[in-house]
Amino acid sequence: MTPTTLFVCSLCQFSAQERSRDGIAGGQYLINHLQQALAERDLQATVHLEPLRCMAGCQQPCNVSLAAPGKLTFILSGVSPENGATTVAEFCQQYTDSTNGRVPFSDRTPEIRRATAFVLPPLPTP
């Protein structure tokens, strides 16, 4: 199975009005819950969760990217820090199960459909 990386901005705010709760940024809150959601789907061996300090999408937090060699790259924006972990983990399962990263639009949850900001082609290989 192709190793997959799930990048998550740890500095994203909860919303434009709420930067953090009890000193925890919205992105870090999402990361904390993603760790548990990925474990519940037994994805820790295939999905590497990689916190980033900034993804430059501050106008629409939380920001997430899913990438793997030879697969499409998905960039998600506006993922809910409170409710997004389960949905993102489900999308990770669909993504890792696909051969080229193509998760049909109709198979994505409404939350992932709304959050999909960009879908990039696989990086060229030599």
C-alpha positions as CSV (number, residue, x, y, z in Angstrom):
1,M,0.0,0.0,0.0
2,T,1.3,3.5,-0.9
3,P,2.4,5.5,2.1
4,T,0.0,8.5,2.5
5,T,0.7,11.8,4.3
6,L,-2.0,13.8,5.9
7,F,-0.8,17.3,6.5
8,V,-2.7,19.4,9.0
9,C,-2.0,23.1,9.9
10,S,-1.6,23.1,13.7
11,L,-2.0,26.9,13.9
12,C,-5.4,27.2,12.3
13,Q,-8.0,29.0,14.3
14,F,-11.4,27.6,15.4
15,S,-13.0,30.5,13.5
16,A,-12.4,34.1,12.6
17,Q,-13.7,35.1,16.1
18,E,-12.0,32.3,18.1
19,R,-8.3,31.6,17.7
20,S,-7.9,29.0,20.5
21,R,-9.7,27.3,23.4
22,D,-7.8,26.8,26.6
23,G,-4.6,27.7,24.7
24,I,-5.1,25.1,22.0
25,A,-5.4,26.3,18.4
26,G,-8.2,24.8,16.3
27,G,-5.7,23.0,14.1
28,Q,-4.0,21.3,17.0
29,Y,-7.5,20.4,18.4
30,L,-8.2,18.8,15.0
31,I,-4.8,17.0,15.0
32,N,-5.5,15.6,18.5
33,H,-8.8,14.2,17.4
34,L,-7.5,12.9,14.1
35,Q,-4.9,10.8,15.9
36,Q,-7.8,9.0,17.6
37,A,-10.0,8.8,14.5
38,L,-7.1,7.3,12.4
39,A,-6.4,4.7,15.1
40,E,-10.1,3.7,15.2
41,R,-9.9,2.9,11.5
42,D,-6.5,1.2,12.0
43,L,-4.8,3.7,9.6
44,Q,-1.7,4.6,11.6
45,A,0.5,2.2,9.5
46,T,-0.7,3.7,6.2
47,V,-1.4,7.3,7.0
48,H,1.3,9.5,8.4
49,L,-0.2,12.5,10.2
50,E,2.2,15.4,9.7
51,P,1.4,18.7,11.6
52,L,2.6,21.8,9.8
53,R,3.1,25.3,11.3
54,C,1.2,27.1,8.5
55,M,-0.5,26.2,5.3
56,A,-1.3,29.9,4.4
57,G,-5.0,29.4,4.4
58,C,-5.8,31.4,7.5
59,Q,-9.0,32.9,5.9
60,Q,-10.7,29.5,5.9
61,P,-9.4,27.3,8.8
62,C,-8.8,24.4,9.3
63,N,-6.6,23.4,6.4
64,V,-5.6,19.8,5.5
65,S,-3.8,18.1,2.6
66,L,-3.7,14.5,1.7
67,A,-0.9,13.3,-0.6
68,A,0.9,10.1,-1.7
69,P,3.3,9.2,-4.5
70,G,1.6,8.6,-7.8
71,K,-1.8,9.8,-6.4
72,L,-3.8,13.0,-6.7
73,T,-3.2,15.5,-3.9
74,F,-6.3,16.9,-2.1
75,I,-6.2,20.2,-0.4
76,L,-9.1,20.7,2.0
77,S,-10.1,24.1,3.5
78,G,-12.7,24.9,6.1
79,V,-12.5,21.6,7.9
80,S,-14.3,21.8,11.3
81,P,-11.9,21.4,14.2
82,E,-14.7,20.1,16.4
83,N,-16.4,17.7,14.0
84,G,-14.0,17.1,11.1
85,A,-11.7,14.3,12.4
86,T,-14.1,11.4,11.7
87,T,-14.9,12.7,8.3
88,V,-11.3,13.3,7.3
89,A,-10.3,9.8,8.6
90,E,-13.1,8.3,6.5
91,F,-11.8,10.2,3.5
92,C,-8.3,9.0,4.3
93,Q,-9.6,5.4,4.2
94,Q,-11.2,6.0,0.8
95,Y,-8.0,7.6,-0.5
96,T,-5.7,4.9,0.7
97,D,-8.0,2.2,-0.8
98,S,-7.9,3.9,-4.2
99,T,-5.1,3.1,-6.7
100,N,-4.6,6.7,-7.9
101,G,-6.2,8.8,-5.2
102,R,-9.4,9.3,-7.2
103,V,-12.2,9.2,-4.8
104,P,-15.4,9.7,-6.8
105,F,-17.2,12.9,-5.9
106,S,-20.4,11.0,-5.3
107,D,-18.5,8.8,-2.7
108,R,-17.2,11.8,-0.7
109,T,-19.2,13.0,2.3
110,P,-20.9,16.4,1.9
111,E,-18.4,17.8,4.4
112,I,-15.4,16.7,2.2
113,R,-17.2,17.9,-1.0
114,R,-17.6,21.4,0.6
115,A,-14.0,21.4,2.0
116,T,-12.3,20.3,-1.2
117,A,-10.4,23.5,-2.3
118,F,-8.0,21.9,-4.8
119,V,-7.2,18.6,-6.4
120,L,-3.7,18.5,-7.9
121,P,-2.3,15.9,-10.3
122,P,0.3,13.5,-9.1
123,L,3.9,14.8,-9.2
124,P,5.7,13.6,-12.3
125,T,8.0,10.7,-11.8
126,P,11.3,10.2,-13.7
